[in-house]
Amino acid sequence: MKFILYKEDDIAFIKLKNSTEIKSFIQLSKSIKADEELIAAGWGWIFVRIKEEFIHDWIDLYDVSSVKKYLDIIWPTVAQFDTLPIDDTCSNSSGLSFNPITDLCVGKDLHSSSQGDSGGPLIVQRENIFYQVGVCSRGVTTILNGELDGKSVYTKVSVICEKIEKITAGKIICQE
């Protein structure tokens, strides 16, 4: 088995010793439309409530000690799915790096990815076909008037299509 890591995109490829049949249940897509409904999947924690001790205006979802100190959370026992809207305000969120060329910003209120979701898919359904358009990378939750507003950054699949096509010797091709 060979492991190839692309740290800049939160992507990893694993080459198996034996070949396997590639199923086409989920396709890869280079394009995303602004009005499409996006579906995130993952095993990340679920927010229950903000603790009274919290006095900040934002929290880094990937700083485990801060999250445990200020938020009540639970770990799911089954994978979670949520519909996330596209949001163009990630560049305004405290502590969150965002490049609109390579990244996709999604989330609203309590609908965002969190710790444990990294590497997970962002999917869109077009007709009866599912397309993966992003890979979960990072997130931040802001708190305004006691309300959580989560933002997540996904690496766009379009950025890594050439890598995927090259590594799979053209067996997996991104759709337009």
Sequence and secondary structure as in RCSB ss.txt:
>XXXX:A:sequence
MKFILYKEDDIAFIKLKNSTEIKSFIQLSKSIKADEELIAAGWGWIFVRIKEEFIHDWIDLYDVSSVKKYLDIIW
PTVAQFDTLPIDDTCSNSSGLSFNPITDLCVGKDLHSSSQGDSGGPLIVQRENIFYQVGVCSRGVTTILNGELDG
KSVYTKVSVICEKIEKITAGKIICQE
>XXXX:A:secstr
 EEEEEGGGTEEEEE SS      SEEEBS   TT  EEEEE   EEEEE TT   SEEETT HHHHHHHEEEE 
 SS EEEEE B S GGGSTT    TTTEEEE BTTBS  TT TT EEEEEETTEEEEEEEEEEEEEEEETTEEEE
EEEEEEHHHHHHHHHHHTTTSS  B 
